[in-house]
Amino acid sequence: THIHTLTHTHTHKQWYQRRVAITAGIPEMDFEGQYLAEILQYVILGVSGLIGFIYGYLCESFQQTFYVVAVGSMLASMVVIPPWPLYRKNPLPFHKVRKTPSAAVPSSGKSKSVKSSKKKKVPTATLR
């Protein structure tokens, strides 16, 4: 019943405004930062997988392999997911918003001439 009352008291617009307000303060990665984060993720997961395999083989325990890979996955998540300043060194330059002149809209009420509605006959290929 608690969820039911929340859906009626908060409209979709209010929910969206709260979501935008929360995410507005979080900086975003640039494209080069995303590429670096992807490379770091692959390196960290690959190294932890290799170390986990070797350690688990020496201990003869798959559980130890799992633990090492799990720690590597958590480390990769902590390094890659937050938008660290390392990933925001090359921001994209955005253009300033230009106001379009109102003269761009045709002022005459007439539309452009409409082409004739006759369709050209296109020869069809026959299969023999």
N, C-alpha and C positions, 0 to 999 in steps of 0.2 A: 504494500500500500504506500510505502514511502516513495518508491520510484514513481508510482502513479501520480502522487501529488506534485512531484517535481516537474513532471512533463506538462502539467496544466499551469503551473505558476510561472514557468520560464518559457518564453517563446523562442523560436529558432533564431530570431534576430538578436535577442539578448544573449543567447548561448554563443553565437558567432562573435559578438562584440567582446565578450569575456575572453574567448579564445584568441582573438586578434590582440587584445591588450596584453595577454600573457606572452605571446610569441613575438610581439613587437620589439621587446627589449633584447631578444636573443640575436646576436650577430650571425651572419651566414658565411659559410665558406665560399671562397672563389673557386673558379674552375681548376686552377693549378693546385690549390689546397685540396680539392677533392681527389685529384690525381695522386698527390702525395699520400693522402689518407688511404687510398686504395692500395698503393704499393706497400705502405707500412703494414696494413692489415694482412696482405699476402705473406710478407716476410715474417711477421710475428707468428701467424698461424702455422706457417711451414716449419719454422725453427722449433716451435713448441711441439709440433707433431713429430718431428724427427727426434728431438730429445726425449719425448714421451715414449716413442717406440723403442729407442735404445735402452732407456732406463727400465721400461717394462720388460724388455727381453732379458736384461741382466738380472732383474729381480724375479723373473718368471711369473709376473703378475700383470694381467690386463687391467686390473684396478688401478695400479700405479700409473700405467699409461693414460688411463682416463683422467686421473687427477692432474697430471702434468698438462695434458691438452686442455682441460677445463680451466686451469690457472692461466694458460696462454690465451684462451678465448676471453677471459675476463680482462686480462691485461690489454689485449687488442681492442676490446670495447672501450676501456677507459682512455686509451690513446687516440682512438679514431672517432668515436661518436661526438664528444664535445667539440664545439667550434673554437679550438685553441687559437691564440694569435698566430701561431705558426702556419695555420691554414688560411689566414686572412691577409696575406702580404700583398696580393695583387688584385685589389678590387676593380670591378668593371666601371669605367666612367660612363655615367648616364647623361643623356642629353637633357637640357632643361625643357620643360613643357612649353610648347608654343601654342598660342591661341590661334585657331583658324579664323580667317576673316569671314564675315557673314556673306560677303560677295561671292563666295565660292558656290553658293546654292543658286541655281538658275532662277532668275526673278520672273521670267516670262512663264505663263501658264501652259505654254505649248510644249509638248514633248517632242523628241526627235522623230523624224519620219520613220515609219515602220516599213520594213522591207516587204516585198510582196509575199503573200502566203503560198505561192506556187512552189511545190517541191520539185526538185530536179529528179529526173529518173536516173537511177544508178543502175548500170548493167549488172545483172547477177550472173555469177558463174554457174554453169550447169555441169553436173557430174555425169560422166559417160562411162 
